[in-house]
Amino acid sequence: MNSSFFDAQSKHDFQKARNRELWKKLLSVGRQKNLSLLNLEEVRQLIKPKQESYKGLQVVPIKKIVGSEGRYRDFSRAFLPKYDYIEHRWVPINTAHLKSEILPPIKLYKIGDAYFVRDGNHRVSVAASQGSPVIDAEVIELGAEVEITAEITIDDLKKKVIAYEREQFFKEYQLDGIIDRDDLTFSATGRYGDIADHIKTHKYFLDLERDTETPLREAAKSWHETVFLPIIVTIQTENLLALFPGRTRADLYVWIVRHWDALKKRYGSGYSIYSAAKDFTRRNKYPLLLRIGWFFKQLFRSGRGDK
């Protein structure tokens, strides 16, 4: 067969793959099914791998390739092409596949039971579209303390990382029995470092009032009772959570403390955290529509040159 036949067949295959991607997208509407590839950099930021090891050439199931280092926007979770401009690179690779030419192995990162493309996204897409169950790949494994499976979504991963961080935090500071774990539940990663800093700061001030050093567990209990819980009471009394859907009481606690730090820089170190909590409440209690209206009012005034 001449090359024009293979080129025509490859263009036809690309259009079939594009149509399949469009149909999958339409069928997923309303099903809350995530069809996107995972962004490797986002995953790295969440799990913070501490080591990597070269695993050599392997045969990898294509269904376990769930993300990409640089092309996660170009292909669906099934590695179907999402945009027409991909055709100019996709078609020659598919032509080589149809001619049974040997293509170089792709390069993958492995995290847990999932794989991410370093190099070879179009080759994965062609192999997946042609129904190949496996593909040859050079693999580098990234160490992860959080379990990752091929079915995981980025939201699932965030929840796993938050749960892992909470487990490590409670274990390190021996907080079970003095603080309810449900009190310290966050909607974002990296918050337990803030709490650790708050406890250590509280311990510092307790130590200033005593002749002996305060045990960390005792300082944590004191912080929870005298700092954390009063702010939580304010959050509940003012019904602040209603203004921040999807957030937790602990999220708002951290925000209020950050707000307090900003107010202390403005008004002095004597500004109390309870005043900061009230000020945070006052600033955020206006209904969203009123705040939007105020914004456009100020924008209109500035446009007219009002002083």
C-alpha positions, 0 to 999 in steps of 0.5 A: 500500500502507498503512503497516501492510503496510510495518511488518509486512514490516519486522518480518518482515525484521528477524526474518529478519536475526536468524535469519541472524545466529544461523545464522551464529553456529552455523555458525562454532562450531569454525571459529575465524572471527571474526564480530565488528565491529572496535572503531574505538577499539581500532584507533585505539589500535593504529595511532595515526593522525597525520592525517585528511582529509575525502574528501566524499560517496562510494559505498562497498561495504558489504562493506568496512565492517568496524567501528564507532565505538560499535555494534560489539557490536550487529551482526555482521561482516556487519552483521546485528543481534545483539540483539532490542532493535535492532528498534525502530530497525531497523524504521522505517529498513527501512520507509523503505527499502521505501517508497523514501524517500531516507535521509541518507548515513551517515558513515564513517572510512576506514583503508587499504581498510577503513571504520568507521561513525561514524553510521548503523549501522542504515542499514548493517544494513538495506542489507546485509540487503536485499542492497544492494552499496553505500551513500552515505557521507560519508568521513573518511580516517585516515592509517595506516602499517600496511596494513589490508584489509577482511578483517583481524581485530584479531589480524591487525592487532596482529601487523602493528603489532608487525611494523611497530614492530620494523622501525622500531625496528631501522632507527632504532637500526641493530641488524641485525647485532648483535641477532637480530630473533627475540630481540625479538619481542613478543606486544603492541604498544608494547614497543619503547619499553621496549627503547629506554629500557633501551638508553639507560639502559645507555648512560648508565651506560657513559658514566659509566665512560668519557671519551668518549660510547658510540655508541648501536649499541655500547651496544645490543650491550653491553646485549644481551650483558650484560643481555638475554641473561643474563635470557633464559638464566634464563627458559629455565633455569627454563622460565618460558615454560611458565607464560605460554602465548602469550607470548615471551621478550622479553615476560618480559624486560620483565616481569622488568625492571619487577619489578626496578624495583619491588624496587629501590624496596623494597630499594634501588638495589643490588638486582641485576637477576639477583636480580630475575629469580630472585625473579620465577621464584620467585613465578611457578613455583608451579603455577596450581592451587596458586596458586588454592588458596592464594588461596581459603585466604587468602580463607577465613581472612579470612572467619573473621577470622583474624589 
